[in-house]
Amino acid sequence: MKRYILKRLGYAAISLILLSLTIFLFVRLTGDPTVLLVEPGASQADIEAIRHQFGLDQPLWVQYGHFVSSLVRGDLGHSFYYRTPVLELYLSRLPSSLLLATAAMAFSLLIGIPTGIMAAVRVNRWWDSAGKVFALLGLSVPSFAVGLLMILFFSVYLGWLPSSGSGSVAHVIMPAFALGWYFAAAHMRLTRSSMLDVLGSEYVKLARLKGLPEALVIAKHAFKNALIPVLTLAGINLVIMVNVAVVVETVFAWPGIGRLLYEGVSFRDFPVVQATVILNGAMVVIVSLLVDILYAVIDPRIRFTR
Amino acid sequence: MNGSRSAALTVAWRFASLASFRTEGFPTIPVIILGVLIFLAVFANVLAPHDPEVGNLGERFRPPFWQQGGSEKFPLGTDHLGRDVLSRLIFGARVSIVVGFTAVIFAGVLGTGLGILSGFLGGWVDQIIMRVTDAWLALPALTFAIFLAAVIGPSAMNIVIILGLVYWTRYARVIRGEVLSLKERDFVRLAIVAGCSKRTIMKRHILPNVLNSAIVLGTLMLGVVVVTEAALSFLGVGVPPPQPAWGLMLADGKKGLMAGYWWLTVLPCGCIVLMVLSANLLGDWLRVKLDPQLRQL
């Protein structure tokens, strides 16, 4: 167990190093980074000062050292637009993002798990086919399309829900649905296949042979075990949601991290873009590390078979 | 080696790549839709009734012809600059098809090449390639693509490069796995005994045998790539205006959304959905047809 955790820690560290290296190199190698780091309209003297301040006249590996050490100190630069440290901005937007992701996750699990179980219990019946269509649409209709069409229908035509902004429960409904639909389809598919897997196992057969009612077999014996992979995936998907929400947040003007990234891109506020990508990437790496360790604790097969 | 991979990501990846819709029989309708889109893309200059990039402000926000105020001149209406929506949709198909296919091929060549090298050579080459693959797989694709687009700058060509750089990992993983099992097969062993160079073996014996999987993956990736391109264009870091990309049309259409100009949103959305849906259905059918190994997963 200890060995497994150490190994995963090591790989997470490698991922983080590669992440920082990739971002560092892309900024340096695709042109003059001063163009990105200097505010638009800066004078030549300012450019020289910035070049010196960031050590851009030094060899690459020295620059990388500086880059990483300032990252570790939590210094991610200043936003050109907001005139505040980027880290502060990021942290102030994080709660909104997490709220949206949590709502979307709740929605996707509430839809995905029951429909997935139904589809597994009634394989190849009409319910299963309906589930397939739902999954196909969920995985094929992009979130911005869902969002825009919902605005058109529920805000413009029916006037039921606000089309943008945040602050009330009504504001969360459409963004959460647009973001969560894809994941509802994903969770449904996984619940179905995981449930089918469990239903074919020996202990479920035994429970049936004992003469337990089918409802009890499904609810008590199969359901719990079938849920493990779904919840594991959901853990990682929560962070993925924070990331892919950039589109939905832009559609609904939701004040989260995705919106921050969008603003960074449209205001040419490069420090914001760079910091958001680094922090989001780090978040994914760290959460998948935690989920993996948790998974190994719950399911001994993971730590012994590898 | 396998243990190095995040267990949860394995679940996620296995699922994401193999989200099966299990279609029965040949997907006639999806193939027709893709065929029509390719036809539109190729003959866009002949088929489009107007110039997609030039509008007439006097004709702005005209609805489709069947609605009051619409005219036969602009069958599907006009946008906020008075540009013909039908012409923009037709030329938008060209952008989506060209960007989609080239990005899928670029990612496929890169990923398949690295997957073969990694699987066949093994050792430190394998270690390095797979570490990089895992780290890149862990990066959130859309955020990473936005970052690259912000650094490199927007253009259709750059989008292809960015999508290729973001999505090659999907191929590398699967292809490497296949190469590992191919390596143990008799015909490869015989080639080694016969003294073939590693290069010849990879080119003559390994590559043809992983090509099917690469094609299946490519078709399934087409939908992902088209959606990502549309999302990037929608966010303003994809295909630059005034080029007619579907994602860009949606970004423009949002301006007229609250006023009820539905055709500016619904029509581009419909095109994107039709294309992605068709690509997914075709990919799924191809998988079952071409790749008996993937079928069981």
Interface residues (C-beta under 8 A of the other chain):
Chain A: Y4 K7 R8 Y11 I14 S15 L18 L19 T22 I23 F26 V27 T30 L36 K132 A135 L136 L137 L139 S140 V141 P142 F144 A145 L148 L149 I151 L152 S155 V156 Y157 S163 A186 R189 L190 S193 P229 T232 L233 G235 I236 N237 V239 I240 N243 V244 V246 V247 T250 V251 L261 Y262 G264 V265 S266 F270 V273 Q274 T276 V277 N280 G281 V284 V285 S288 L289 V291 D292 Y295 A296 I302 R306
Chain B: N2 G3 S4 S6 A7 A8 L9 V11 A12 F15 A16 A19 S20 F21 R22 R131 V132 D134 A135 W136 A138 L139 P140 L142 T143 F144 I146 F147 L148 A149 A150 V151 I152 G223 V227 A230 A231 F234 L235 G236 V237 L250 G253 K254 L257 M258 G260 W262 T265 V266 C269 I272 V273 V276 L277 N280 L281
